Amino acid sequence: MNQQIFVEKMSKSGRRSHCSLDVERVSLSLSCHGEALAKLAIDRINDYICKSLLEFREILSDDMFFSSIAKEIRWFEEEMKKGVSFYSYDRALAFKSELLELKAKKEDNLSLLERAKETLTNVGSALGLIRLLHSGLLRKNNCERQFCVALREVIKSKQFTGHILEPSFQRLHHYSTIFKQDFSTNRFQKIIETSEAGGKEVLDCSFILYAPLSLLWLDSTLDTKEVLRKRAKRPDSEYADDGLAFGYAYIFEIISKKQGVKYDALKWSSSLRTKLSSEKSEILKKAETIKLSQGKNLSASMFSLVPDASPTDDEYTRLQVQARRIEARRKELEFFNYSTNAARIILSSQ
């Protein structure tokens, strides 16, 4: 999280250059403009997070959307009573398709599920920006501390008192503890407590959305990477976006620890791993069978003057492409689950 780079959104004007922000630039900016700028920026970011979380609650409060979520939770609870221990991949695909049909009452023509994904991604990116400011401030104070250590040794050698430098050493410890308050959930908890009746109940159902949102994130990520590779004209072009994972982990911490427990009961990561691995193994078995049949046909037609133009070559290539796509989906979903678990660890330690 300390190595995040924030890139400006692509503008509609079509310009090629975009602004970026990293730890080094933040550190230089705080050195020039003062440390109070970081605290002011973090207060603005916290206000934006509260606004985004209230928007997420409004999305969940939609009658049709909440009805679909409640129905899915009842189905999963009944399946758990029958002995089913995980939330299936096929069920998540069907649930995602159902939620995508529910459109939002806005001009952007996005579905409610897409709006929920965009809102939580913005929350996670805002939290990442707070950590970036924190890292930039620590980097700045570390540089100052190195200078103060060398200067204090000079003062000691001259038999002067070094009390004037003690505040500089204490500032690093001060700023390493003050930023722990920036991830505090008290501000949003007060909004929940003072909201209308039922607001808490609506947010308690958000854990079931993790599976369809992760699949929606997967589709958009793969499409974006394909566009990136075509524009960069390099097949090895990559990028990673953990905004949605961090935002969802923050939702678990905001509402209650029970949300994380309910999410763990889904066993979504193990369900994904089992499903995609079995699909890939079946496809590879079919491809191996075709390859063996091609070898037999080749040995039978070695002395034939007319080459055997069999359609099995195209079928073998198609199966290999499918296996690579399934492996790509598995890796992306594993990255998403790892990012969510890492974000939960970070937030639980604050």
C-alpha positions in Angstrom: 0.0 0.0 0.0 2.9 2.4 0.6 4.0 2.1 -3.0 0.7 3.1 -4.6 0.8 5.4 -7.6 -2.4 7.4 -8.3 -2.9 8.2 -12.0 -5.3 10.9 -13.3 -8.4 9.6 -15.0 -8.4 9.5 -18.7 -9.9 12.7 -20.1 -12.4 12.9 -22.9 -10.2 15.4 -24.8 -7.8 12.6 -25.9 -4.6 14.1 -24.5 -1.7 11.7 -24.1 -0.2 13.0 -20.8 -1.6 12.3 -17.4 -0.6 13.5 -13.9 0.5 10.9 -11.3 1.1 11.0 -7.6 3.5 8.8 -5.6 5.3 8.9 -2.2 8.2 10.9 -3.4 6.1 13.7 -4.9 3.9 13.8 -1.7 7.0 14.1 0.5 8.5 16.9 -1.6 5.1 18.7 -1.6 4.8 18.5 2.2 8.4 19.8 2.5 7.5 22.9 0.4 4.0 23.6 1.6 4.0 22.4 5.2 2.6 19.4 7.1 -0.7 21.0 7.8 -1.6 20.4 4.2 -1.7 16.6 4.8 -4.1 17.0 7.7 -6.4 19.3 5.8 -6.4 16.9 2.8 -7.2 13.9 5.0 -10.1 15.7 6.6 -11.5 16.4 3.1 -10.9 12.7 2.1 -12.8 11.5 5.2 -15.7 13.7 4.3 -15.7 12.2 0.8 -15.6 8.7 2.3 -18.6 9.4 4.4 -20.5 10.8 1.4 -19.6 7.7 -0.6 -20.7 5.3 2.1 -24.0 7.1 2.4 -24.4 6.7 -1.3 -23.7 3.0 -1.0 -26.4 2.7 1.7 -28.9 4.4 -0.6 -28.1 1.8 -3.3 -28.7 -1.0 -0.9 -31.9 0.7 0.2 -33.5 0.3 -3.2 -36.6 -1.9 -2.8 -35.8 -4.3 -5.8 -32.1 -4.4 -5.0 -32.6 -5.2 -1.3 -35.3 -7.7 -2.1 -32.8 -9.7 -4.3 -30.1 -9.5 -1.7 -32.4 -10.7 1.1 -33.7 -13.6 -1.1 -30.1 -14.7 -1.8 -29.2 -14.6 1.9 -32.2 -16.8 2.7 -31.3 -19.2 0.0 -27.7 -19.5 1.3 -28.9 -20.0 4.9 -31.2 -22.8 3.8 -28.4 -24.4 1.8 -26.1 -24.3 4.8 -28.7 -26.2 6.9 -28.7 -28.9 4.1 -25.0 -29.3 4.5 -23.6 -27.0 1.7 -20.4 -25.4 3.1 -19.6 -22.8 0.4 -21.2 -20.3 -2.0 -21.0 -21.8 -5.5 -19.5 -20.0 -8.5 -22.4 -20.7 -10.8 -24.9 -19.3 -8.2 -22.8 -16.1 -8.0 -22.8 -15.8 -11.8 -26.6 -16.1 -11.9 -26.9 -13.6 -9.0 -24.7 -11.1 -10.8 -26.8 -11.3 -14.0 -29.9 -10.8 -11.9 -28.5 -7.7 -10.2 -27.2 -6.2 -13.5 -30.8 -6.0 -14.8 -31.7 -3.6 -12.0 -31.0 -0.1 -13.4 -30.3 3.0 -11.4 -32.6 6.1 -11.7 -29.8 8.2 -13.2 -28.8 9.4 -16.6 -25.5 7.3 -16.7 -27.6 4.2 -17.4 -25.6 2.1 -15.0 -27.0 -0.8 -13.1 -27.2 -0.6 -9.3 -24.5 -3.3 -9.0 -22.2 -1.2 -11.2 -22.9 1.9 -9.1 -22.1 -0.1 -5.9 -18.8 -1.3 -7.5 -17.9 2.3 -8.5 -18.8 3.7 -5.0 -16.8 1.1 -3.1 -13.8 1.5 -5.5 -13.8 5.2 -4.8 -13.8 4.5 -1.0 -10.9 2.1 -1.3 -8.9 4.6 -3.5 -9.6 7.3 -1.0 -8.3 5.1 1.8 -5.2 4.4 -0.2 -4.7 8.1 -0.7 -4.7 8.6 3.1 -2.0 5.9 3.4 0.0 7.6 0.6 -0.1 10.9 2.5 0.9 9.1 5.7 3.8 7.5 3.9 4.9 10.7 2.3 4.9 12.5 5.7 6.9 9.7 7.3 9.4 9.8 4.5 9.8 13.6 4.9 10.3 13.2 8.7 12.8 10.4 8.2 14.9 12.7 6.0 14.8 15.4 8.6 15.6 13.0 11.4 18.8 11.9 9.6 19.9 15.5 9.4 19.1 16.1 13.1 21.1 13.0 14.1 24.2 14.3 12.4 23.7 17.8 13.8 23.2 16.5 17.3 26.5 14.7 17.2 28.2 17.9 16.1 26.5 19.8 19.0 27.7 17.1 21.5 31.2 17.4 20.3 31.1 21.1 20.8 29.7 20.6 24.4 26.4 22.3 23.6 23.0 21.2 24.9 20.9 19.5 22.3 17.5 20.3 23.9 16.5 22.4 20.9 16.6 19.3 18.7 14.4 17.1 20.9 11.1 18.3 19.3 12.4 17.2 15.9 12.9 13.6 17.2 9.5 13.6 18.9 7.7 14.7 15.8 8.3 11.4 13.9 6.7 9.4 16.7 3.9 11.9 17.0 2.9 11.6 13.3 3.2 7.8 13.3 0.4 7.7 15.9 -1.8 10.6 14.9 -2.7 9.0 11.5 -4.2 6.0 13.2 -7.2 8.1 13.9 -7.7 8.6 10.1 -9.1 5.1 9.7 -11.5 5.5 12.7 -15.0 4.4 12.0 -16.6 6.6 14.6 -17.7 9.3 12.2 -19.7 6.9 10.0 -21.0 5.0 13.0 -22.6 8.1 14.3 -24.3 8.6 10.9 -25.6 5.0 11.0 -27.0 5.5 14.6 -28.8 8.7 13.7 -30.1 7.5 10.4 -33.6 6.2 9.7 -34.8 2.9 11.0 -33.6 0.0 8.9 -30.4 1.6 7.7 -28.3 -0.7 9.8 -30.2 -3.8 8.6 -29.7 -2.8 5.0 -25.9 -2.6 5.5 -25.8 -5.9 7.4 -26.7 -7.6 4.1 -23.7 -6.2 2.2 -21.5 -9.3 2.7 -23.4 -11.3 0.1 -22.6 -8.8 -2.6 -18.9 -9.6 -2.4 -19.2 -12.6 -4.8 -21.1 -10.8 -7.7 -19.0 -7.6 -7.2 -15.7 -9.6 -7.5 -17.0 -11.2 -10.7 -18.0 -7.8 -12.1 -14.6 -6.4 -11.1 -13.0 -9.4 -12.9 -14.8 -8.6 -16.2 -13.9 -4.9 -16.1 -10.3 -5.6 -15.2 -9.8 -8.1 -18.0 -11.4 -5.7 -20.5 -9.2 -2.8 -19.3 -6.0 -4.8 -19.5 -6.9 -5.8 -23.1 -7.4 -2.2 -24.1 -4.2 -1.2 -22.3 -2.2 -3.9 -24.2 -3.6 -2.8 -27.5 -2.9 0.9 -26.9 0.6 0.2 -25.5 1.3 -2.4 -28.2 2.9 -4.6 -25.7 1.5 -7.9 -24.6 3.2 -7.7 -21.2 1.5 -4.5 -20.1 0.0 -4.9 -16.6 -1.7 -2.9 -13.9 -3.3 -3.7 -10.5 -6.3 -2.0 -8.9 -7.1 -2.9 -5.3 -9.6 -0.1 -4.7 -12.7 -2.3 -4.5 -11.0 -4.9 -2.3 -9.9 -2.2 0.2 -13.3 -0.5 0.1 -15.1 -3.7 0.8 -12.7 -4.6 3.7 -13.5 -1.1 5.1 -17.2 -1.9 4.9 -16.5 -5.0 7.0 -14.8 -2.9 9.6 -17.4 -0.1 9.6 -20.6 -2.2 10.1 -19.4 -4.8 12.5 -17.0 -7.7 12.8 -19.9 -10.0 12.1 -19.8 -8.9 8.5 -16.3 -10.4 8.2 -17.5 -13.6 9.9 -20.4 -13.9 7.5 -18.1 -13.3 4.5 -15.8 -16.1 5.8 -18.7 -18.4 6.0 -19.2 -18.0 2.2 -15.8 -19.7 1.6 -15.8 -17.8 -1.7 -12.1 -18.1 -2.4 -12.0 -21.9 -2.0 -15.2 -22.2 -4.2 -13.5 -20.1 -6.9 -10.3 -22.1 -6.8 -12.1 -25.5 -7.0 -14.4 -24.5 -9.8 -11.8 -22.9 -12.1 -9.3 -25.6 -11.4 -11.8 -28.3 -12.3 -12.8 -26.5 -15.5 -9.2 -26.0 -16.6 -8.3 -29.7 -15.9 -11.4 -30.9 -18.0 -10.4 -28.7 -20.9 -6.8 -29.8 -20.8 -7.9 -33.5 -20.8 -10.0 -32.9 -23.9 -7.1 -31.1 -25.5 -4.8 -34.0 -24.6 -7.2 -36.5 -26.1 -7.3 -34.5 -29.4 -3.5 -34.3 -29.4 -3.3 -38.1 -29.1 -5.8 -38.7 -31.9 -3.9 -36.3 -34.1 -0.7 -38.4 -33.5 -2.5 -41.6 -34.6 -3.9 -39.9 -37.7 -0.5 -38.5 -38.6 1.1 -42.0 -38.3 -1.6 -43.5 -40.4 -1.3 -41.0 -43.2 2.5 -40.8 -43.4 2.6 -42.5 -46.8 -0.4 -40.7 -48.2 0.1 -38.3 -51.1 -2.8 -36.1 -50.0 -2.4 -34.4 -46.6 -5.2 -35.0 -44.1 -6.8 -31.6 -43.3 -8.5 -32.5 -40.1 -10.6 -29.9 -38.1 -9.1 -31.2 -34.9 -6.2 -28.7 -35.1 -8.6 -25.8 -34.7 -10.4 -27.6 -31.9 -7.1 -28.2 -30.1 -6.1 -24.5 -30.4 -9.5 -23.4 -29.2 -9.3 -25.6 -26.1 -5.8 -24.2 -25.3 -7.0 -20.7 -25.6 -9.9 -21.5 -23.2 -7.5 -23.0 -20.7 -5.3 -19.9 -20.8 -8.4 -17.6 -20.2 -9.5 -19.7 -17.3 -6.1 -19.5 -15.8 -6.0 -15.7 -16.3 -9.4 -15.4 -14.5 -8.2 -17.6 -11.6 -5.1 -15.4 -11.1 -7.1 -12.2 -11.1 -9.6 -13.5 -8.6 -6.8 -14.8 -6.4 -5.3 -11.3 -6.5 -8.6 -9.8 -5.5 -9.1 -12.2 -2.6 -5.5 -11.6 -1.4 -6.0 -7.9 -1.6 -9.2 -8.1 0.5 -7.5 -10.2 3.2 -4.5 -7.9 3.3 -6.8 -4.8 3.6 -8.7 -6.5 6.4 -5.4 -7.1 8.3 -4.4 -3.5 7.8 -7.7 -2.1 9.0 -8.0 -4.5 11.9 -4.6 -3.3 13.2 -5.6 0.4 13.3 
